[in-house]
């Protein structure tokens, strides 16, 4: 067991803010925000088109991790991994969209339980674990989630789909389609939507718990920008569809292994038609960008609440997407592959008095979040194994690095990524079924697989995997 530096009292008392009350003696609060399927299309990540003013404002006092990767590009498994601090392992641990962490790794000590054991009131609001009952007893209060079909108002976000099914769409319904349209832009207020209800629940909890003598650890899980892209019309109106930029590489990469496929998720929704046309690309991107802006607005509400409650200077804020999302690049829509757009996701951490709006280029992965939050809150690491490394050195100095490379898996493929290359193998390490190598310096969009041309580099990556992960990995990867 490691004893981290008890840093927060010093850090937080070093902040001068007339708007804040003096720091109380209790440990800092944690507000952990997870957005589903969020890739780094944010102003603070250099995107000049998508409108995310609230996240961008928060980032001015945070550390922005430019090279942050999930450990598996599917929501349930990614959440199970990051909330337990354990790598996914094919084929038995954290590999499915509906992964149940308590069943896959009963020996794990999830963040919720560990922070509760260390004096925190731990709260789960919205989509946190994929399954609400997963490690449910580890939270201080039973996990809360709003049913989007039961808003209590005269309209719920999926009601329009029921009308569509009844023939108002004027289209034939594909009998294989089990879900509604992949988008919706109803002229309704935010409060009619599940994510807005989750925001309000978290605000109410922060207000209630601000009077407690215990710190809070609240995980706020947003449903968007996951499909279906159902958000109020006002967020669609932020964008002009004819001006929406399209991906430059709407073609398969050269020498792409057959193991790499697009996700079929969007095809399970109605109106996902002619998916390679310019019209569809602009529509789907418009829907995604509107969903991102909607989530940005909810995050703005949370930040305003922290200010109003005078909690800002005693609350650590972390924002992530649980993985990335392909937006038409290489003809792909969704996640479910080992291309960078599916595996790279935002990671933004604000520690009052420590982070200063700087950008880190260090390689980091989501298993690093658990030990990081332990160290910045001044609690020990749990006895069970954590696979990640604390990012605290980077929070102190954005020029520091904590690791050379990160690991992502999807099915029986393993992806190792460093600052220059992304290497993937499928099957047996010594005799792989297929390999993929991209040079991120010369080919950042991953348009040409050069694995067959660079055997020296692929061998180097195999040796990295063998030295760091070989003992942990099931037989299929040895």
Order of alpha helices (4+ residues) and beta strands (2+ residues): alpha-beta-alpha-beta-alpha-alpha-alpha-beta-alpha-beta-alpha-beta-beta-alpha-alpha-beta-beta-beta-alpha-beta-beta-alpha-alpha-beta-beta-beta-beta-alpha
